[in-house]
Amino acid sequence: SAESSTAVSSGELAGLEASVVLAIPGGSRFGEIALTRHGERVSLSACAKLPLERGARVRIVESLTPTSVLVEPLAAADPTDPHPERN
């Protein structure tokens, strides 16, 4: 039988949402994020331009190495926006 891989390639990461599990200090210092991919939890080292607290929701902007990424905070939803999916 064929084996399936749950590995996440760097090309698949950009645009995915994740949660900060270890605070990200900001700048070139790393924290950690986690996301669920193909039913399995994936943890990655992450950095961001600004500090992000544990529990913050983020979007992966770019893969830096196979195990680290650059993230940005998800914008808070605007309750008056009739098309939030366009943000």
PDB file of N, CA, C and O in Angstrom:
ATOM      1  N   SER A   1       0.832  -1.186   0.000  1.00  0.00           N
ATOM      2  CA  SER A   1       0.000   0.000   0.000  1.00  0.00           C
ATOM      3  C   SER A   1       0.874   1.246   0.000  1.00  0.00           C
ATOM      4  O   SER A   1       1.979   1.240   0.542  1.00  0.00           O
ATOM      5  N   ALA A   2       0.389   2.275  -0.589  1.00  0.00           N
ATOM      6  CA  ALA A   2       1.153   3.521  -0.684  1.00  0.00           C
ATOM      7  C   ALA A   2       1.076   4.269   0.636  1.00  0.00           C
ATOM      8  O   ALA A   2       0.044   4.264   1.308  1.00  0.00           O
ATOM      9  N   GLU A   3       2.174   4.909   0.996  1.00  0.00           N
ATOM     10  CA  GLU A   3       2.196   5.724   2.197  1.00  0.00           C
ATOM     11  C   GLU A   3       1.864   7.150   1.824  1.00  0.00           C
ATOM     12  O   GLU A   3       2.244   7.626   0.755  1.00  0.00           O
ATOM     13  N   SER A   4       1.151   7.836   2.712  1.00  0.00           N
ATOM     14  CA  SER A   4       0.864   9.244   2.469  1.00  0.00           C
ATOM     15  C   SER A   4       1.750  10.084   3.366  1.00  0.00           C
ATOM     16  O   SER A   4       2.119   9.663   4.462  1.00  0.00           O
ATOM     17  N   SER A   5       2.081  11.252   2.904  1.00  0.00           N
ATOM     18  CA  SER A   5       2.943  12.145   3.671  1.00  0.00           C
ATOM     19  C   SER A   5       2.139  13.324   4.164  1.00  0.00           C
ATOM     20  O   SER A   5       1.359  13.912   3.416  1.00  0.00           O
ATOM     21  N   THR A   6       2.329  13.669   5.425  1.00  0.00           N
ATOM     22  CA  THR A   6       1.668  14.854   5.965  1.00  0.00           C
ATOM     23  C   THR A   6       2.645  16.017   6.042  1.00  0.00           C
ATOM     24  O   THR A   6       2.325  17.061   6.610  1.00  0.00           O
ATOM     25  N   ALA A   7       3.824  15.845   5.478  1.00  0.00           N
ATOM     26  CA  ALA A   7       4.812  16.920   5.488  1.00  0.00           C
ATOM     27  C   ALA A   7       4.266  18.116   4.724  1.00  0.00           C
ATOM     28  O   ALA A   7       3.567  17.968   3.722  1.00  0.00           O
ATOM     29  N   VAL A   8       4.593  19.282   5.209  1.00  0.00           N
ATOM     30  CA  VAL A   8       4.140  20.510   4.570  1.00  0.00           C
ATOM     31  C   VAL A   8       5.313  21.105   3.818  1.00  0.00           C
ATOM     32  O   VAL A   8       6.347  21.412   4.412  1.00  0.00           O
ATOM     33  N   SER A   9       5.157  21.268   2.513  1.00  0.00           N
ATOM     34  CA  SER A   9       6.237  21.877   1.741  1.00  0.00           C
ATOM     35  C   SER A   9       6.161  23.386   1.875  1.00  0.00           C
ATOM     36  O   SER A   9       5.095  23.945   2.133  1.00  0.00           O
ATOM     37  N   SER A  10       7.295  24.039   1.697  1.00  0.00           N
ATOM     38  CA  SER A  10       7.342  25.483   1.881  1.00  0.00           C
ATOM     39  C   SER A  10       6.406  26.207   0.934  1.00  0.00           C
ATOM     40  O   SER A  10       5.901  27.276   1.279  1.00  0.00           O
ATOM     41  N   GLY A  11       6.160  25.667  -0.239  1.00  0.00           N
ATOM     42  CA  GLY A  11       5.258  26.300  -1.186  1.00  0.00           C
ATOM     43  C   GLY A  11       3.806  26.272  -0.746  1.00  0.00           C
ATOM     44  O   GLY A  11       3.003  27.082  -1.208  1.00  0.00           O
ATOM     45  N   GLU A  12       3.459  25.348   0.143  1.00  0.00           N
ATOM     46  CA  GLU A  12       2.079  25.241   0.623  1.00  0.00           C
ATOM     47  C   GLU A  12       1.801  26.127   1.825  1.00  0.00           C
ATOM     48  O   GLU A  12       0.642  26.265   2.218  1.00  0.00           O
ATOM     49  N   LEU A  13       2.813  26.730   2.421  1.00  0.00           N
ATOM     50  CA  LEU A  13       2.631  27.437   3.678  1.00  0.00           C
ATOM     51  C   LEU A  13       2.073  28.848   3.536  1.00  0.00           C
ATOM     52  O   LEU A  13       1.240  29.262   4.343  1.00  0.00           O
ATOM     53  N   ALA A  14       2.512  29.589   2.533  1.00  0.00           N
ATOM     54  CA  ALA A  14       2.092  30.982   2.394  1.00  0.00           C
ATOM     55  C   ALA A  14       0.576  31.079   2.326  1.00  0.00           C
ATOM     56  O   ALA A  14      -0.077  30.391   1.541  1.00  0.00           O
ATOM     57  N   GLY A  15       0.033  31.952   3.171  1.00  0.00           N
ATOM     58  CA  GLY A  15      -1.405  32.183   3.198  1.00  0.00           C
ATOM     59  C   GLY A  15      -2.141  31.366   4.247  1.00  0.00           C
ATOM     60  O   GLY A  15      -3.296  31.661   4.555  1.00  0.00           O
ATOM     61  N   LEU A  16      -1.492  30.336   4.807  1.00  0.00           N
ATOM     62  CA  LEU A  16      -2.154  29.527   5.832  1.00  0.00           C
ATOM     63  C   LEU A  16      -2.252  30.306   7.139  1.00  0.00           C
ATOM     64  O   LEU A  16      -1.402  31.144   7.439  1.00  0.00           O
ATOM     65  N   GLU A  17      -3.295  30.022   7.909  1.00  0.00           N
ATOM     66  CA  GLU A  17      -3.484  30.648   9.212  1.00  0.00           C
ATOM     67  C   GLU A  17      -2.991  29.712  10.300  1.00  0.00           C
ATOM     68  O   GLU A  17      -3.055  28.491  10.157  1.00  0.00           O
ATOM     69  N   ALA A  18      -2.497  30.293  11.391  1.00  0.00           N
ATOM     70  CA  ALA A  18      -1.956  29.521  12.501  1.00  0.00           C
ATOM     71  C   ALA A  18      -2.166  30.301  13.793  1.00  0.00           C
ATOM     72  O   ALA A  18      -2.635  31.439  13.781  1.00  0.00           O
ATOM     73  N   SER A  19      -1.811  29.669  14.901  1.00  0.00           N
ATOM     74  CA  SER A  19      -1.869  30.309  16.218  1.00  0.00           C
ATOM     75  C   SER A  19      -0.469  30.368  16.806  1.00  0.00           C
ATOM     76  O   SER A  19       0.327  29.446  16.633  1.00  0.00           O
ATOM     77  N   VAL A  20      -0.179  31.450  17.496  1.00  0.00           N
ATOM     78  CA  VAL A  20       1.103  31.593  18.179  1.00  0.00           C
ATOM     79  C   VAL A  20       1.049  30.750  19.456  1.00  0.00           C
ATOM     80  O   VAL A  20       0.157  30.932  20.285  1.00  0.00           O
ATOM     81  N   VAL A  21       2.001  29.834  19.612  1.00  0.00           N
ATOM     82  CA  VAL A  21       2.047  28.997  20.808  1.00  0.00           C
ATOM     83  C   VAL A  21       3.205  29.384  21.731  1.00  0.00           C
ATOM     84  O   VAL A  21       3.190  29.049  22.915  1.00  0.00           O
ATOM     85  N   LEU A  22       4.188  30.072  21.208  1.00  0.00           N
ATOM     86  CA  LEU A  22       5.282  30.627  21.996  1.00  0.00           C
ATOM     87  C   LEU A  22       5.476  32.049  21.487  1.00  0.00           C
ATOM     88  O   LEU A  22       5.797  32.253  20.317  1.00  0.00           O
ATOM     89  N   ALA A  23       5.283  33.033  22.362  1.00  0.00           N
ATOM     90  CA  ALA A  23       5.293  34.447  21.955  1.00  0.00           C
ATOM     91  C   ALA A  23       6.446  34.759  21.006  1.00  0.00           C
ATOM     92  O   ALA A  23       7.566  34.277  21.175  1.00  0.00           O
ATOM     93  N   ILE A  24       6.139  35.576  20.008  1.00  0.00           N
ATOM     94  CA  ILE A  24       7.133  35.997  19.015  1.00  0.00           C
ATOM     95  C   ILE A  24       7.603  37.391  19.417  1.00  0.00           C
ATOM     96  O   ILE A  24       6.801  38.325  19.422  1.00  0.00           O
ATOM     97  N   PRO A  25       8.898  37.557  19.758  1.00  0.00           N
ATOM     98  CA  PRO A  25       9.395  38.840  20.252  1.00  0.00           C
ATOM     99  C   PRO A  25       9.401  39.964  19.214  1.00  0.00           C
ATOM    100  O   PRO A  25       9.418  41.136  19.590  1.00  0.00           O
ATOM    101  N   GLY A  26       9.389  39.644  17.950  1.00  0.00           N
ATOM    102  CA  GLY A  26       9.452  40.663  16.903  1.00  0.00           C
ATOM    103  C   GLY A  26      10.867  40.798  16.368  1.00  0.00           C
ATOM    104  O   GLY A  26      11.831  40.387  17.013  1.00  0.00           O
ATOM    105  N   GLY A  27      10.977  41.374  15.191  1.00  0.00           N
ATOM    106  CA  GLY A  27      12.280  41.517  14.559  1.00  0.00           C
ATOM    107  C   GLY A  27      12.790  40.170  14.076  1.00  0.00           C
ATOM    108  O   GLY A  27      12.033  39.376  13.517  1.00  0.00           O
ATOM    109  N   SER A  28      14.065  39.915  14.291  1.00  0.00           N
ATOM    110  CA  SER A  28      14.657  38.665  13.801  1.00  0.00           C
ATOM    111  C   SER A  28      14.660  37.566  14.856  1.00  0.00           C
ATOM    112  O   SER A  28      15.297  36.531  14.661  1.00  0.00           O
ATOM    113  N   ARG A  29      13.954  37.774  15.978  1.00  0.00           N
ATOM    114  CA  ARG A  29      13.885  36.767  17.029  1.00  0.00           C
ATOM    115  C   ARG A  29      12.660  35.886  16.817  1.00  0.00           C
ATOM    116  O   ARG A  29      11.617  36.353  16.359  1.00  0.00           O
ATOM    117  N   PHE A  30      12.797  34.615  17.154  1.00  0.00           N
ATOM    118  CA  PHE A  30      11.765  33.631  16.831  1.00  0.00           C
ATOM    119  C   PHE A  30      10.929  33.198  18.026  1.00  0.00           C
ATOM    120  O   PHE A  30      11.395  33.143  19.165  1.00  0.00           O
ATOM    121  N   GLY A  31       9.678  32.897  17.717  1.00  0.00           N
ATOM    122  CA  GLY A  31       8.764  32.227  18.621  1.00  0.00           C
ATOM    123  C   GLY A  31       8.304  30.980  17.899  1.00  0.00           C
ATOM    124  O   GLY A  31       9.031  30.430  17.073  1.00  0.00           O
ATOM    125  N   GLU A  32       7.091  30.530  18.209  1.00  0.00           N
ATOM    126  CA  GLU A  32       6.603  29.307  17.567  1.00  0.00           C
ATOM    127  C   GLU A  32       5.114  29.432  17.261  1.00  0.00           C
ATOM    128  O   GLU A  32       4.346  30.015  18.026  1.00  0.00           O
ATOM    129  N   ILE A  33       4.732  28.862  16.109  1.00  0.00           N
ATOM    130  CA  ILE A  33       3.321  28.808  15.726  1.00  0.00           C
ATOM    131  C   ILE A  33       2.926  27.354  15.532  1.00  0.00           C
ATOM    132  O   ILE A  33       3.778  26.478  15.379  1.00  0.00           O
ATOM    133  N   ALA A  34       1.630  27.112  15.540  1.00  0.00           N
ATOM    134  CA  ALA A  34       1.113  25.771  15.261  1.00  0.00           C
ATOM    135  C   ALA A  34      -0.098  25.900  14.357  1.00  0.00           C
ATOM    136  O   ALA A  34      -0.873  26.851  14.458  1.00  0.00           O
ATOM    137  N   LEU A  35      -0.248  24.922  13.471  1.00  0.00           N
ATOM    138  CA  LEU A  35      -1.411  24.861  12.592  1.00  0.00           C
ATOM    139  C   LEU A  35      -1.747  23.394  12.380  1.00  0.00           C
ATOM    140  O   LEU A  35      -0.936  22.511  12.660  1.00  0.00           O
ATOM    141  N   THR A  36      -2.938  23.148  11.889  1.00  0.00           N
ATOM    142  CA  THR A  36      -3.341  21.782  11.580  1.00  0.00           C
ATOM    143  C   THR A  36      -3.351  21.629  10.080  1.00  0.00           C
ATOM    144  O   THR A  36      -3.992  22.401   9.367  1.00  0.00           O
ATOM    145  N   ARG A  37      -2.632  20.620   9.600  1.00  0.00           N
ATOM    146  CA  ARG A  37      -2.525  20.376   8.158  1.00  0.00           C
ATOM    147  C   ARG A  37      -2.742  18.884   7.929  1.00  0.00           C
ATOM    148  O   ARG A  37      -2.029  18.058   8.498  1.00  0.00           O
ATOM    149  N   HIS A  38      -3.717  18.540   7.102  1.00  0.00           N
ATOM    150  CA  HIS A  38      -4.044  17.143   6.815  1.00  0.00           C
ATOM    151  C   HIS A  38      -4.338  16.376   8.105  1.00  0.00           C
ATOM    152  O   HIS A  38      -3.990  15.202   8.234  1.00  0.00           O
ATOM    153  N   GLY A  39      -4.984  17.054   9.056  1.00  0.00           N
ATOM    154  CA  GLY A  39      -5.389  16.415  10.296  1.00  0.00           C
ATOM    155  C   GLY A  39      -4.299  16.263  11.338  1.00  0.00           C
ATOM    156  O   GLY A  39      -4.542  15.679  12.394  1.00  0.00           O
ATOM    157  N   GLU A  40      -3.117  16.767  11.075  1.00  0.00           N
ATOM    158  CA  GLU A  40      -2.023  16.668  12.035  1.00  0.00           C
ATOM    159  C   GLU A  40      -1.506  18.049  12.401  1.00  0.00           C
ATOM    160  O   GLU A  40      -1.477  18.964  11.577  1.00  0.00           O
ATOM    161  N   ARG A  41      -1.097  18.176  13.658  1.00  0.00           N
ATOM    162  CA  ARG A  41      -0.548  19.449  14.132  1.00  0.00           C
ATOM    163  C   ARG A  41       0.871  19.622  13.602  1.00  0.00           C
ATOM    164  O   ARG A  41       1.688  18.703  13.663  1.00  0.00           O
ATOM    165  N   VAL A  42       1.145  20.801  13.089  1.00  0.00           N
ATOM    166  CA  VAL A  42       2.469  21.155  12.579  1.00  0.00           C
ATOM    167  C   VAL A  42       2.948  22.368  13.365  1.00  0.00           C
ATOM    168  O   VAL A  42       2.239  23.372  13.445  1.00  0.00           O
ATOM    169  N   SER A  43       4.135  22.289  13.940  1.00  0.00           N
ATOM    170  CA  SER A  43       4.737  23.414  14.668  1.00  0.00           C
ATOM    171  C   SER A  43       5.925  23.938  13.876  1.00  0.00           C
ATOM    172  O   SER A  43       6.713  23.167  13.329  1.00  0.00           O
ATOM    173  N   LEU A  44       6.040  25.253  13.824  1.00  0.00           N
ATOM    174  CA  LEU A  44       7.131  25.891  13.082  1.00  0.00           C
ATOM    175  C   LEU A  44       7.684  27.056  13.883  1.00  0.00           C
ATOM    176  O   LEU A  44       6.946  27.712  14.617  1.00  0.00           O
ATOM    177  N   SER A  45       8.972  27.316  13.748  1.00  0.00           N
ATOM    178  CA  SER A  45       9.556  28.536  14.291  1.00  0.00           C
ATOM    179  C   SER A  45       9.018  29.689  13.453  1.00  0.00           C
ATOM    180  O   SER A  45       8.831  29.554  12.244  1.00  0.00           O
ATOM    181  N   ALA A  46       8.772  30.820  14.104  1.00  0.00           N
ATOM    182  CA  ALA A  46       8.202  31.948  13.367  1.00  0.00           C
ATOM    183  C   ALA A  46       8.743  33.267  13.890  1.00  0.00           C
ATOM    184  O   ALA A  46       8.992  33.433  15.084  1.00  0.00           O
ATOM    185  N   CYS A  47       8.918  34.203  12.958  1.00  0.00           N
ATOM    186  CA  CYS A  47       9.274  35.567  13.335  1.00  0.00           C
ATOM    187  C   CYS A  47       8.261  36.510  12.689  1.00  0.00           C
ATOM    188  O   CYS A  47       7.555  36.142  11.750  1.00  0.00           O
ATOM    189  N   ALA A  48       8.208  37.726  13.210  1.00  0.00           N
ATOM    190  CA  ALA A  48       7.283  38.740  12.719  1.00  0.00           C
ATOM    191  C   ALA A  48       7.929  40.110  12.898  1.00  0.00           C
ATOM    192  O   ALA A  48       8.853  40.266  13.697  1.00  0.00           O
ATOM    193  N   LYS A  49       7.449  41.086  12.163  1.00  0.00           N
ATOM    194  CA  LYS A  49       8.000  42.435  12.281  1.00  0.00           C
ATOM    195  C   LYS A  49       7.747  43.012  13.665  1.00  0.00           C
ATOM    196  O   LYS A  49       8.607  43.690  14.226  1.00  0.00           O
ATOM    197  N   LEU A  50       6.560  42.741  14.220  1.00  0.00           N
ATOM    198  CA  LEU A  50       6.178  43.262  15.524  1.00  0.00           C
ATOM    199  C   LEU A  50       5.952  42.104  16.493  1.00  0.00           C
ATOM    200  O   LEU A  50       5.662  40.988  16.059  1.00  0.00           O
ATOM    201  N   PRO A  51       6.078  42.348  17.788  1.00  0.00           N
ATOM    202  CA  PRO A  51       5.838  41.289  18.763  1.00  0.00           C
ATOM    203  C   PRO A  51       4.396  40.762  18.689  1.00  0.00           C
ATOM    204  O   PRO A  51       3.455  41.518  18.447  1.00  0.00           O
ATOM    205  N   LEU A  52       4.248  39.452  18.902  1.00  0.00           N
ATOM    206  CA  LEU A  52       2.933  38.815  18.909  1.00  0.00           C
ATOM    207  C   LEU A  52       2.839  37.925  20.138  1.00  0.00           C
ATOM    208  O   LEU A  52       3.741  37.136  20.420  1.00  0.00           O
ATOM    209  N   GLU A  53       1.745  38.060  20.860  1.00  0.00           N
ATOM    210  CA  GLU A  53       1.537  37.298  22.087  1.00  0.00           C
ATOM    211  C   GLU A  53       1.053  35.884  21.795  1.00  0.00           C
ATOM    212  O   GLU A  53       0.524  35.605  20.719  1.00  0.00           O
ATOM    213  N   ARG A  54       1.239  35.002  22.760  1.00  0.00           N
ATOM    214  CA  ARG A  54       0.715  33.643  22.676  1.00  0.00           C
ATOM    215  C   ARG A  54      -0.800  33.719  22.482  1.00  0.00           C
ATOM    216  O   ARG A  54      -1.481  34.511  23.134  1.00  0.00           O
ATOM    217  N   GLY A  55      -1.310  32.893  21.586  1.00  0.00           N
ATOM    218  CA  GLY A  55      -2.742  32.865  21.298  1.00  0.00           C
ATOM    219  C   GLY A  55      -3.155  33.734  20.123  1.00  0.00           C
ATOM    220  O   GLY A  55      -4.275  33.605  19.629  1.00  0.00           O
ATOM    221  N   ALA A  56      -2.275  34.619  19.662  1.00  0.00           N
ATOM    222  CA  ALA A  56      -2.601  35.484  18.521  1.00  0.00           C
ATOM    223  C   ALA A  56      -2.798  34.636  17.270  1.00  0.00           C
ATOM    224  O   ALA A  56      -2.099  33.643  17.070  1.00  0.00           O
ATOM    225  N   ARG A  57      -3.747  35.029  16.434  1.00  0.00           N
ATOM    226  CA  ARG A  57      -3.963  34.369  15.148  1.00  0.00           C
ATOM    227  C   ARG A  57      -3.110  35.092  14.111  1.00  0.00           C
ATOM    228  O   ARG A  57      -3.086  36.322  14.055  1.00  0.00           O
ATOM    229  N   VAL A  58      -2.413  34.311  13.296  1.00  0.00           N
ATOM    230  CA  VAL A  58      -1.494  34.873  12.303  1.00  0.00           C
ATOM    231  C   VAL A  58      -1.685  34.202  10.952  1.00  0.00           C
ATOM    232  O   VAL A  58      -2.298  33.140  10.844  1.00  0.00           O
ATOM    233  N   ARG A  59      -1.146  34.850   9.927  1.00  0.00           N
ATOM    234  CA  ARG A  59      -1.108  34.296   8.573  1.00  0.00           C
ATOM    235  C   ARG A  59       0.359  34.174   8.184  1.00  0.00           C
ATOM    236  O   ARG A  59       1.152  35.086   8.422  1.00  0.00           O
ATOM    237  N   ILE A  60       0.712  33.047   7.588  1.00  0.00           N
ATOM    238  CA  ILE A  60       2.083  32.849   7.127  1.00  0.00           C
ATOM    239  C   ILE A  60       2.288  33.655   5.850  1.00  0.00           C
ATOM    240  O   ILE A  60       1.533  33.529   4.886  1.00  0.00           O
ATOM    241  N   VAL A  61       3.318  34.479   5.867  1.00  0.00           N
ATOM    242  CA  VAL A  61       3.632  35.342   4.731  1.00  0.00           C
ATOM    243  C   VAL A  61       4.632  34.672   3.799  1.00  0.00           C
ATOM    244  O   VAL A  61       4.505  34.740   2.577  1.00  0.00           O
ATOM    245  N   GLU A  62       5.638  34.018   4.401  1.00  0.00           N
ATOM    246  CA  GLU A  62       6.732  33.472   3.589  1.00  0.00           C
ATOM    247  C   GLU A  62       7.475  32.398   4.377  1.00  0.00           C
ATOM    248  O   GLU A  62       7.598  32.482   5.599  1.00  0.00           O
ATOM    249  N   SER A  63       7.966  31.395   3.669  1.00  0.00           N
ATOM    250  CA  SER A  63       8.836  30.386   4.271  1.00  0.00           C
ATOM    251  C   SER A  63      10.258  30.918   4.263  1.00  0.00           C
ATOM    252  O   SER A  63      10.740  31.399   3.238  1.00  0.00           O
ATOM    253  N   LEU A  64      10.930  30.833   5.404  1.00  0.00           N
ATOM    254  CA  LEU A  64      12.314  31.287   5.493  1.00  0.00           C
ATOM    255  C   LEU A  64      13.274  30.107   5.351  1.00  0.00           C
ATOM    256  O   LEU A  64      14.299  30.206   4.676  1.00  0.00           O
ATOM    257  N   THR A  65      12.932  29.004   5.988  1.00  0.00           N
ATOM    258  CA  THR A  65      13.680  27.742   5.897  1.00  0.00           C
ATOM    259  C   THR A  65      12.624  26.640   5.932  1.00  0.00           C
ATOM    260  O   THR A  65      11.440  26.944   6.079  1.00  0.00           O
ATOM    261  N   PRO A  66      13.008  25.381   5.802  1.00  0.00           N
ATOM    262  CA  PRO A  66      11.995  24.312   5.878  1.00  0.00           C
ATOM    263  C   PRO A  66      11.257  24.242   7.216  1.00  0.00           C
ATOM    264  O   PRO A  66      10.185  23.643   7.300  1.00  0.00           O
ATOM    265  N   THR A  67      11.827  24.853   8.264  1.00  0.00           N
ATOM    266  CA  THR A  67      11.180  24.787   9.577  1.00  0.00           C
ATOM    267  C   THR A  67      10.863  26.147  10.186  1.00  0.00           C
ATOM    268  O   THR A  67      10.476  26.223  11.352  1.00  0.00           O
ATOM    269  N   SER A  68      11.019  27.222   9.418  1.00  0.00           N
ATOM    270  CA  SER A  68      10.712  28.549   9.955  1.00  0.00           C
ATOM    271  C   SER A  68      10.017  29.417   8.915  1.00  0.00           C
ATOM    272  O   SER A  68      10.223  29.278   7.709  1.00  0.00           O
ATOM    273  N   VAL A  69       9.178  30.324   9.434  1.00  0.00           N
ATOM    274  CA  VAL A  69       8.353  31.164   8.571  1.00  0.00           C
ATOM    275  C   VAL A  69       8.287  32.591   9.099  1.00  0.00           C
ATOM    276  O   VAL A  69       8.581  32.852  10.266  1.00  0.00           O
ATOM    277  N   LEU A  70       7.899  33.501   8.224  1.00  0.00           N
ATOM    278  CA  LEU A  70       7.581  34.878   8.582  1.00  0.00           C
ATOM    279  C   LEU A  70       6.067  34.969   8.640  1.00  0.00           C
ATOM    280  O   LEU A  70       5.384  34.503   7.728  1.00  0.00           O
ATOM    281  N   VAL A  71       5.527  35.569   9.709  1.00  0.00           N
ATOM    282  CA  VAL A  71       4.079  35.677   9.862  1.00  0.00           C
ATOM    283  C   VAL A  71       3.666  37.127  10.064  1.00  0.00           C
ATOM    284  O   VAL A  71       4.486  37.990  10.377  1.00  0.00           O
ATOM    285  N   GLU A  72       2.369  37.370   9.877  1.00  0.00           N
ATOM    286  CA  GLU A  72       1.787  38.671  10.177  1.00  0.00           C
ATOM    287  C   GLU A  72       0.488  38.420  10.933  1.00  0.00           C
ATOM    288  O   GLU A  72      -0.145  37.382  10.745  1.00  0.00           O
ATOM    289  N   PRO A  73       0.086  39.358  11.786  1.00  0.00           N
ATOM    290  CA  PRO A  73      -1.164  39.155  12.515  1.00  0.00           C
ATOM    291  C   PRO A  73      -2.350  39.211  11.565  1.00  0.00           C
ATOM    292  O   PRO A  73      -2.346  39.957  10.586  1.00  0.00           O
ATOM    293  N   LEU A  74      -3.360  38.414  11.868  1.00  0.00           N
ATOM    294  CA  LEU A  74      -4.591  38.491  11.089  1.00  0.00           C
ATOM    295  C   LEU A  74      -5.306  39.774  11.476  1.00  0.00           C
ATOM    296  O   LEU A  74      -5.391  40.105  12.659  1.00  0.00           O
ATOM    297  N   ALA A  75      -5.813  40.487  10.504  1.00  0.00           N
ATOM    298  CA  ALA A  75      -6.568  41.696  10.790  1.00  0.00           C
ATOM    299  C   ALA A  75      -7.872  41.305  11.476  1.00  0.00           C
ATOM    300  O   ALA A  75      -8.502  40.312  11.113  1.00  0.00           O
ATOM    301  N   ALA A  76      -8.259  42.077  12.446  1.00  0.00           N
ATOM    302  CA  ALA A  76      -9.536  41.823  13.117  1.00  0.00           C
ATOM    303  C   ALA A  76     -10.659  42.054  12.118  1.00  0.00           C
ATOM    304  O   ALA A  76     -10.613  42.992  11.323  1.00  0.00           O
ATOM    305  N   ALA A  77     -11.647  41.206  12.165  1.00  0.00           N
ATOM    306  CA  ALA A  77     -12.783  41.334  11.244  1.00  0.00           C
ATOM    307  C   ALA A  77     -13.550  42.619  11.542  1.00  0.00           C
ATOM    308  O   ALA A  77     -13.814  42.944  12.700  1.00  0.00           O
ATOM    309  N   ASP A  78     -13.896  43.328  10.503  1.00  0.00           N
ATOM    310  CA  ASP A  78     -14.699  44.543  10.627  1.00  0.00           C
ATOM    311  C   ASP A  78     -16.162  44.144  10.522  1.00  0.00           C
ATOM    312  O   ASP A  78     -16.599  43.702   9.459  1.00  0.00           O
ATOM    313  N   PRO A  79     -16.940  44.291  11.608  1.00  0.00           N
ATOM    314  CA  PRO A  79     -18.333  43.854  11.582  1.00  0.00           C
ATOM    315  C   PRO A  79     -19.201  44.629  10.592  1.00  0.00           C
ATOM    316  O   PRO A  79     -20.308  44.191  10.280  1.00  0.00           O
ATOM    317  N   THR A  80     -18.724  45.768  10.092  1.00  0.00           N
ATOM    318  CA  THR A  80     -19.502  46.542   9.126  1.00  0.00           C
ATOM    319  C   THR A  80     -19.143  46.200   7.684  1.00  0.00           C
ATOM    320  O   THR A  80     -19.767  46.708   6.752  1.00  0.00           O
ATOM    321  N   ASP A  81     -18.137  45.339   7.493  1.00  0.00           N
ATOM    322  CA  ASP A  81     -17.697  44.958   6.149  1.00  0.00           C
ATOM    323  C   ASP A  81     -18.641  43.897   5.590  1.00  0.00           C
ATOM    324  O   ASP A  81     -18.724  42.799   6.141  1.00  0.00           O
ATOM    325  N   PRO A  82     -19.365  44.209   4.489  1.00  0.00           N
ATOM    326  CA  PRO A  82     -20.298  43.233   3.936  1.00  0.00           C
ATOM    327  C   PRO A  82     -19.610  42.079   3.200  1.00  0.00           C
ATOM    328  O   PRO A  82     -20.255  41.079   2.887  1.00  0.00           O
ATOM    329  N   HIS A  83     -18.300  42.206   2.918  1.00  0.00           N
ATOM    330  CA  HIS A  83     -17.553  41.176   2.190  1.00  0.00           C
ATOM    331  C   HIS A  83     -16.239  40.877   2.903  1.00  0.00           C
ATOM    332  O   HIS A  83     -15.175  41.186   2.367  1.00  0.00           O
ATOM    333  N   PRO A  84     -16.283  40.283   4.101  1.00  0.00           N
ATOM    334  CA  PRO A  84     -15.037  40.057   4.836  1.00  0.00           C
ATOM    335  C   PRO A  84     -14.073  39.092   4.143  1.00  0.00           C
ATOM    336  O   PRO A  84     -12.872  39.114   4.412  1.00  0.00           O
ATOM    337  N   GLU A  85     -14.602  38.238   3.244  1.00  0.00           N
ATOM    338  CA  GLU A  85     -13.726  37.299   2.557  1.00  0.00           C
ATOM    339  C   GLU A  85     -12.772  37.977   1.601  1.00  0.00           C
ATOM    340  O   GLU A  85     -11.807  37.349   1.163  1.00  0.00           O
ATOM    341  N   ARG A  86     -13.000  39.236   1.257  1.00  0.00           N
ATOM    342  CA  ARG A  86     -12.120  39.969   0.340  1.00  0.00           C
ATOM    343  C   ARG A  86     -10.920  40.570   1.053  1.00  0.00           C
ATOM    344  O   ARG A  86     -10.001  41.050   0.389  1.00  0.00           O
ATOM    345  N   ASN A  87     -10.894  40.563   2.363  1.00  0.00           N
ATOM    346  CA  ASN A  87      -9.779  41.152   3.136  1.00  0.00           C
ATOM    347  C   ASN A  87      -8.588  40.253   3.135  1.00  0.00           C
ATOM    348  O   ASN A  87      -7.564  40.585   3.732  1.00  0.00           O
TER     349      ASN A  87
END
